[in-house]
């Protein structure tokens, strides 16, 4: 175990999060990264394979489309704009090849942009395993993972991930029946995302901010 890992094990969760926030990138910079990776035939993460490169290219196209097509109705927009809670940072762990992240991040960004009380920062999971290990989902390093941090206290005041509740239940039900997620199911899940148009994600974010 190297010195950096040992030092990080000794840090509090709050200290690790502040490190993550400090080196986190904006959504706009992350989109530039996605565009560059797609153009160069690359992907983020460790042990990059041809599959991960192909997923990255697909996700770049998805995010480009979603940035243009996602809509938030006026009533919901007003709710987010009126968010008067504590100033928070949404720190999101992600990777370029993650299909769920490609579906979630554009809506997360649209919501965060509606109020000055929310800052959005993105970090790569495989470069921040120490942070990821503090926020496992059922023991797994599932992404995307959103950690909501109170800017004043540095405390965690909410979490979300790694899929909208409805999609997560679909995954749980399928695993219970079939034991594993097949390529066919993963295609069905993407069809669901396309039909849902980010509305389930939107509802989850309303709940995260206690606006619903």
DOSE-511128 format. One record per residue (C-alpha): residue number from 1; chain; residue in three letters; z negated, x negated, y negated. Coordinates in pm, 1 decimal. Example, Ala and Ser with C-alpha at 12.3 -4.5 7.8 and 13.67 -1.06 7.14 Angstrom:
[kelo 1,"A","ala",[-780.0,-1230.0,450.0]]
[kelo 2,"A","ser",[-714.0,-1367.0,106.0]]
This chain:
[kelo 1,"A","unk",[0.0,0.0,0.0]]
[kelo 2,"A","unk",[105.5,-155.9,-331.3]]
[kelo 3,"A","unk",[-115.3,-200.4,-637.6]]
[kelo 4,"A","unk",[48.7,82.7,-836.5]]
[kelo 5,"A","unk",[-16.5,333.4,-558.0]]
[kelo 6,"A","unk",[-378.8,221.1,-525.9]]
[kelo 7,"A","unk",[-427.7,253.5,-900.5]]
[kelo 8,"A","unk",[-275.8,602.5,-903.6]]
[kelo 9,"A","unk",[-504.1,715.3,-622.7]]
[kelo 10,"A","unk",[-795.0,632.8,-851.6]]
[kelo 11,"A","unk",[-656.2,836.3,-1141.5]]
[kelo 12,"A","unk",[-763.6,1192.8,-1204.7]]
[kelo 13,"A","unk",[-510.0,1471.4,-1177.9]]
[kelo 14,"A","unk",[-521.7,1508.8,-1556.5]]
[kelo 15,"A","unk",[-442.4,1139.8,-1604.9]]
[kelo 16,"A","unk",[-152.9,1152.4,-1360.0]]
[kelo 17,"A","unk",[-10.6,1457.5,-1535.3]]
[kelo 18,"A","unk",[-29.1,1288.7,-1873.6]]
[kelo 19,"A","unk",[161.4,993.4,-1729.2]]
[kelo 20,"A","unk",[421.0,1233.0,-1591.3]]
[kelo 21,"A","unk",[455.1,1417.6,-1920.6]]
[kelo 22,"A","unk",[488.8,1090.7,-2112.0]]
[kelo 23,"A","unk",[784.7,975.7,-1902.8]]
[kelo 24,"A","unk",[931.6,1322.7,-1847.6]]
[kelo 25,"A","unk",[1278.3,1405.0,-1976.8]]
[kelo 26,"A","unk",[1403.9,1707.1,-2165.5]]
[kelo 27,"A","unk",[1619.5,1967.7,-1996.2]]
[kelo 28,"A","unk",[1913.9,1855.7,-2207.4]]
[kelo 29,"A","unk",[1877.6,1496.4,-2087.3]]
[kelo 30,"A","unk",[1841.3,1615.7,-1729.2]]
[kelo 31,"A","unk",[2167.1,1809.1,-1760.6]]
[kelo 32,"A","unk",[2337.6,1492.2,-1885.1]]
[kelo 33,"A","unk",[2196.7,1312.5,-1580.1]]
[kelo 34,"A","unk",[2335.9,1584.7,-1352.6]]
[kelo 35,"A","unk",[2679.1,1558.7,-1515.6]]
[kelo 36,"A","unk",[2680.1,1180.0,-1476.8]]
[kelo 37,"A","unk",[2566.3,1192.0,-1114.5]]
[kelo 38,"A","unk",[2833.7,1446.8,-1029.0]]
[kelo 39,"A","unk",[3104.0,1241.4,-1201.8]]
[kelo 40,"A","unk",[2997.4,921.1,-1027.1]]
[kelo 41,"A","unk",[2940.8,1071.5,-680.9]]
[kelo 42,"A","unk",[2570.3,994.1,-681.2]]
[kelo 43,"A","unk",[2238.2,1175.7,-632.3]]
[kelo 44,"A","unk",[1872.9,1123.4,-718.1]]
[kelo 45,"A","unk",[1604.1,1053.6,-461.8]]
[kelo 46,"A","unk",[1552.0,811.7,-178.5]]
[kelo 47,"A","unk",[1790.2,762.2,115.2]]
[kelo 48,"A","unk",[2084.8,922.4,-62.6]]
[kelo 49,"A","unk",[2336.8,1064.6,183.2]]
[kelo 50,"A","unk",[2682.0,1217.3,152.0]]
[kelo 51,"A","unk",[2523.4,1560.5,190.5]]
[kelo 52,"A","unk",[2286.1,1499.4,-101.9]]
[kelo 53,"A","unk",[2577.5,1382.7,-316.7]]
[kelo 54,"A","unk",[2769.2,1699.6,-229.8]]
[kelo 55,"A","unk",[2464.9,1917.8,-305.9]]
[kelo 56,"A","unk",[2428.2,1742.9,-641.8]]
[kelo 57,"A","unk",[2789.7,1819.5,-732.2]]
[kelo 58,"A","unk",[2742.1,2182.7,-631.5]]
[kelo 59,"A","unk",[2417.5,2208.3,-828.1]]
[kelo 60,"A","unk",[2575.6,2056.8,-1138.2]]
[kelo 61,"A","unk",[2835.5,2332.7,-1129.2]]
[kelo 62,"A","unk",[2570.6,2598.8,-1071.7]]
[kelo 63,"A","unk",[2357.1,2483.6,-1362.6]]
[kelo 64,"A","unk",[2656.4,2462.6,-1595.6]]
[kelo 65,"A","unk",[2746.8,2820.7,-1506.1]]
[kelo 66,"A","unk",[2391.0,2953.1,-1529.3]]
[kelo 67,"A","unk",[2332.8,2789.8,-1868.2]]
[kelo 68,"A","unk",[2620.4,3002.4,-1996.5]]
[kelo 69,"A","unk",[2565.8,3327.8,-1807.7]]
[kelo 70,"A","unk",[2190.3,3386.7,-1774.3]]
[kelo 71,"A","unk",[2063.3,3664.7,-1998.4]]
[kelo 72,"A","unk",[1717.1,3775.7,-2108.6]]
[kelo 73,"A","unk",[1690.2,4131.4,-2241.4]]
[kelo 74,"A","unk",[1558.7,4183.8,-2594.1]]
[kelo 75,"A","unk",[1224.6,4333.3,-2488.9]]
[kelo 76,"A","unk",[1146.5,4036.6,-2263.3]]
[kelo 77,"A","unk",[1272.8,3793.0,-2526.5]]
[kelo 78,"A","unk",[1027.7,3943.0,-2776.9]]
[kelo 79,"A","unk",[743.5,3907.8,-2526.3]]
[kelo 80,"A","unk",[808.7,3537.7,-2482.8]]
[kelo 81,"A","unk",[862.1,3482.0,-2854.9]]
[kelo 82,"A","unk",[530.0,3655.5,-2916.7]]
[kelo 83,"A","unk",[343.5,3436.1,-2668.5]]
[kelo 84,"A","unk",[33.2,3339.2,-2863.4]]
[kelo 85,"A","unk",[-160.0,3162.4,-2592.0]]
[kelo 86,"A","unk",[-255.5,2797.7,-2584.4]]
[kelo 87,"A","unk",[14.6,2539.5,-2639.5]]
[kelo 88,"A","unk",[120.8,2425.0,-2293.6]]
[kelo 89,"A","unk",[358.4,2184.9,-2126.5]]
[kelo 90,"A","unk",[561.3,2289.0,-1825.7]]
[kelo 91,"A","unk",[596.9,1976.1,-1613.3]]
[kelo 92,"A","unk",[855.8,2035.5,-1342.5]]
[kelo 93,"A","unk",[916.6,1813.5,-1039.8]]
[kelo 94,"A","unk",[1276.3,1827.3,-922.9]]
[kelo 95,"A","unk",[1570.7,1637.5,-767.9]]
[kelo 96,"A","unk",[1944.0,1667.3,-828.4]]
[kelo 97,"A","unk",[2020.7,1782.5,-472.5]]
[kelo 98,"A","unk",[1770.8,2070.9,-465.0]]
[kelo 99,"A","unk",[1948.9,2407.2,-462.6]]
[kelo 100,"A","unk",[1637.4,2604.2,-555.5]]
[kelo 101,"A","unk",[1583.3,2377.1,-856.8]]
[kelo 102,"A","unk",[1940.6,2429.8,-973.8]]
[kelo 103,"A","unk",[1882.7,2804.9,-966.5]]
[kelo 104,"A","unk",[1539.9,2794.9,-1135.8]]
[kelo 105,"A","unk",[1569.0,2529.6,-1406.3]]
[kelo 106,"A","unk",[1822.3,2704.6,-1633.3]]
[kelo 107,"A","unk",[1596.1,3011.2,-1665.2]]
[kelo 108,"A","unk",[1284.1,2798.1,-1706.0]]
[kelo 109,"A","unk",[1459.4,2620.0,-1991.8]]
[kelo 110,"A","unk",[1576.2,2943.2,-2157.1]]
[kelo 111,"A","unk",[1222.6,3081.6,-2152.9]]
[kelo 112,"A","unk",[1064.2,2759.2,-2280.8]]
[kelo 113,"A","unk",[1313.5,2750.1,-2568.4]]
[kelo 114,"A","unk",[1195.3,3091.0,-2693.8]]
[kelo 115,"A","unk",[856.4,2969.3,-2816.0]]
[kelo 116,"A","unk",[717.9,2655.6,-2977.8]]
[kelo 117,"A","unk",[405.3,2699.9,-2765.6]]
[kelo 118,"A","unk",[584.6,2576.3,-2451.7]]
[kelo 119,"A","unk",[718.2,2224.1,-2404.5]]
[kelo 120,"A","unk",[935.4,2150.5,-2099.6]]
[kelo 121,"A","unk",[940.9,1812.3,-1927.0]]
[kelo 122,"A","unk",[1119.0,1720.6,-1602.7]]
[kelo 123,"A","unk",[1036.9,1438.8,-1360.7]]
[kelo 124,"A","unk",[1190.4,1337.6,-1028.8]]
[kelo 125,"A","unk",[977.4,1403.6,-724.2]]
[kelo 126,"A","unk",[1057.2,1086.6,-530.7]]
[kelo 127,"A","unk",[969.7,871.0,-832.0]]
[kelo 128,"A","unk",[642.2,1058.2,-879.6]]
[kelo 129,"A","unk",[503.0,1108.0,-530.1]]
[kelo 130,"A","unk",[150.7,1057.6,-664.3]]
[kelo 131,"A","unk",[191.4,1365.8,-883.9]]
[kelo 132,"A","unk",[370.9,1562.4,-612.9]]
[kelo 133,"A","unk",[91.6,1501.8,-363.0]]
[kelo 134,"A","unk",[-155.3,1673.5,-597.2]]
[kelo 135,"A","unk",[58.5,1989.8,-603.5]]
[kelo 136,"A","unk",[177.1,2051.7,-249.9]]
[kelo 137,"A","unk",[290.1,2396.8,-139.0]]
[kelo 138,"A","unk",[142.6,2483.0,200.8]]
[kelo 139,"A","unk",[112.9,2110.6,266.4]]
[kelo 140,"A","unk",[477.4,2039.0,179.6]]
[kelo 141,"A","unk",[635.8,1851.2,-110.4]]
[kelo 142,"A","unk",[840.5,2156.0,-203.8]]
[kelo 143,"A","unk",[1046.8,2153.8,-522.7]]
[kelo 144,"A","unk",[1097.5,2267.6,-784.6]]
[kelo 145,"A","unk",[729.1,2267.4,-869.7]]
[kelo 146,"A","unk",[616.2,2375.2,-1216.4]]
[kelo 147,"A","unk",[270.8,2268.2,-1332.5]]
[kelo 148,"A","unk",[145.7,2429.8,-1653.2]]
[kelo 149,"A","unk",[-79.7,2195.5,-1851.7]]
[kelo 150,"A","unk",[-295.1,2293.6,-2149.8]]
[kelo 151,"A","unk",[-193.3,2051.6,-2425.3]]
[kelo 152,"A","unk",[-538.8,2045.7,-2582.0]]
[kelo 153,"A","unk",[-752.7,1987.8,-2272.8]]
[kelo 154,"A","unk",[-499.9,1836.7,-2032.4]]
[kelo 155,"A","unk",[-620.2,2082.7,-1768.7]]
[kelo 156,"A","unk",[-391.3,2264.6,-1524.6]]
[kelo 157,"A","unk",[-381.0,2631.6,-1620.7]]
[kelo 158,"A","unk",[-108.6,2753.1,-1385.9]]
[kelo 159,"A","unk",[143.8,2660.1,-1118.6]]
[kelo 160,"A","unk",[473.9,2794.9,-990.4]]
[kelo 161,"A","unk",[703.6,2694.1,-706.6]]
[kelo 162,"A","unk",[917.5,2649.4,-528.4]]
[kelo 163,"A","unk",[1109.0,2979.2,-531.8]]
[kelo 164,"A","unk",[1077.8,3321.9,-694.9]]
[kelo 165,"A","unk",[830.3,3533.2,-498.3]]
[kelo 166,"A","unk",[1100.0,3756.7,-350.4]]
[kelo 167,"A","unk",[1307.2,3460.5,-233.2]]
[kelo 168,"A","unk",[998.6,3289.0,-92.2]]
[kelo 169,"A","unk",[914.2,3597.8,111.8]]
[kelo 170,"A","unk",[1270.0,3599.7,247.1]]
[kelo 171,"A","unk",[1221.1,3239.9,358.9]]
[kelo 172,"A","unk",[882.8,3311.1,520.3]]
[kelo 173,"A","unk",[1016.0,3614.6,705.8]]
[kelo 174,"A","unk",[1320.1,3425.2,833.1]]
[kelo 175,"A","unk",[1111.5,3128.7,948.3]]
[kelo 176,"A","unk",[870.7,3360.0,1128.9]]
[kelo 177,"A","unk",[1159.8,3521.2,1317.1]]
[kelo 178,"A","unk",[1386.1,3220.5,1377.5]]
[kelo 179,"A","unk",[1158.2,2917.6,1346.9]]
[kelo 180,"A","unk",[1377.8,2728.1,1101.9]]
[kelo 181,"A","unk",[1617.7,2785.4,813.5]]
[kelo 182,"A","unk",[1978.2,2782.4,930.8]]
[kelo 183,"A","unk",[2281.1,2689.2,715.1]]
[kelo 184,"A","unk",[2381.0,3056.0,734.2]]
[kelo 185,"A","unk",[2048.4,3168.5,588.2]]
[kelo 186,"A","unk",[2069.8,2910.3,311.0]]
[kelo 187,"A","unk",[2408.0,3055.8,216.9]]
[kelo 188,"A","unk",[2255.5,3405.5,218.8]]
[kelo 189,"A","unk",[1978.7,3282.5,-9.0]]
[kelo 190,"A","unk",[2232.3,3150.4,-259.8]]
[kelo 191,"A","unk",[2409.6,3486.6,-250.6]]
[kelo 192,"A","unk",[2076.0,3651.0,-330.8]]
[kelo 193,"A","unk",[2024.3,3412.7,-624.8]]
[kelo 194,"A","unk",[2369.0,3499.1,-758.0]]
[kelo 195,"A","unk",[2303.6,3872.1,-738.5]]
[kelo 196,"A","unk",[1952.9,3841.0,-885.6]]
[kelo 197,"A","unk",[2085.0,3660.8,-1196.8]]
[kelo 198,"A","unk",[1749.5,3493.8,-1265.2]]
[kelo 199,"A","unk",[1556.0,3817.2,-1311.5]]
[kelo 200,"A","unk",[1298.8,3745.0,-1038.4]]
[kelo 201,"A","unk",[1242.9,3402.0,-1189.4]]
[kelo 202,"A","unk",[1194.9,3569.2,-1524.5]]
[kelo 203,"A","unk",[929.7,3803.5,-1382.8]]
[kelo 204,"A","unk",[745.0,3512.4,-1224.9]]
[kelo 205,"A","unk",[734.0,3330.5,-1558.4]]
[kelo 206,"A","unk",[601.7,3642.1,-1731.6]]
[kelo 207,"A","unk",[319.8,3649.4,-1476.7]]
[kelo 208,"A","unk",[256.7,3275.4,-1517.2]]
[kelo 209,"A","unk",[196.0,3329.5,-1888.8]]
[kelo 210,"A","unk",[-6.1,3647.0,-1824.8]]
[kelo 211,"A","unk",[247.1,3849.9,-2021.2]]
[kelo 212,"A","unk",[291.4,4097.3,-1736.4]]
